[in-house]
Amino acid sequence: MPVRLTDAEALALRMTSLLLRPHPHARPDSVAGIVEWFGAMQAQDAASGLWSLGVRLPGRTQTDVQAALERREALRTWPMRGTIHLVPSRDARWMLAVTGVRVLSAAATRRTQLGLTEADTERAVDVLGDALTGGRRLTRAQCLATLNAAGIDTAGQRGYHLLSYAAHRGVICIAPHLGTEQTFTLLDEWVPDPHRPDRDEALGLLALRYVRSHGPVTRHDLARWTGLTVADATRGITVAGDALATVEVDGTTAVVDAALLDAPREPVDDVHTLPGFDEYLLGYKDRTPMLDPAHAAAVVPGGNGVFQATVVRGGRVVGTWKRTIGKTGVTVTVQPLAPFDTALRARVDSALADYARFLGRPLRR
């Protein structure tokens, strides 16, 4: 009989899975280890992705994380759902192959909407491949200029579509920023020794890593996160085998990392200041365990997919925050979703000070 969990107990385990609380077993202590733990981490906003790593690597700085990305411990690409993620560098190629199939299929419709032909996109892939050969890194602007010079119109959303298409094809990937500029390089040259699991092993790895870093979750959660079919998600859970355990959360069957069943499930009054695009919220379709639906509009104003950075207490969103980075410091404003008492404000300020230290700038309020 599966272990029965209350909603509160399930949330406590989720916070541990997300590496936002101490884990009962050895936890990763590097950028490579954190990204592998998750399998993929939301990183459509580069700065948000850096802090997602920093908040899970206490004491590290943004410079430390950027250096790890230059060492190719992880990279950014579009592995699933048409969204940029950080993924383990050696896993990028197989993840694109397994999770990108449905995105590539849907790309045909988008091409028609943008006035691009299949010939246009294939030629763009060739042009980018030639331009980047030999270890070159080009900024986004340089990539688009190269395409335009070759007679391929990148106006409107065409440029973005062509870059993402080339990445989905496994030709290019996003390299670390040079200054404030996003750069691109050839995936095969950036990662010359990729891991090449067969399809079953790949599905098992996706399932294991998602459940380990987000659980308790359902197979439908896994399917949504990966963009795979429910049948493939179910197969992945089966392949993962005894590494995953079945639990029941308020009458719903779910799975969790088997090693987590002995983790504490009691409520914890901890405080975190998380980036907007973090797996804490974006890794789930149903966010009600973490976010009161009445506050959803404050976290995602207009429902446009742009998430505000959040203040999280005891696993629940209690506020949002914004930052402005200047030459002499980082200015942060906090918007409580319910009144903060003096003690909570002090704890939030302490968490924001950790963020400022991560940036290497003094905090200003």
ABEGO torsion letter per residue (X at the ends): XBBBBBAAAAAAAAAAAAGABBBABBBBABAAAAAAAAGBBBAABAAAAAAAAAAABBGBBAAAAAAAAAAGABBBBBABGGBBBBBBAAAAAAAAAAAAAAAAAAAAAAAAAAGBBAAAAAAAAAAAAAAABGGBBBBAAAAAAAAAAAGBBABEAAAAAAAAAAAAAGABBBBBBBEABBBBBBAAAABABBBBBBAAAAAAAAAAAAAAAAOBBBAAAAAAAAGBBAAAAAAAAAAAEAABBBBBBGGBBBBBBAAAAABBABBBBBBBBBBABBAAAAABABAAAABBAAAAAAABBGGAGBBBBBBBBGGBBABBBBBBBBAAEBBBBBBBABBBBAAAAAAAAAAAAAAAAAAGBBBBX
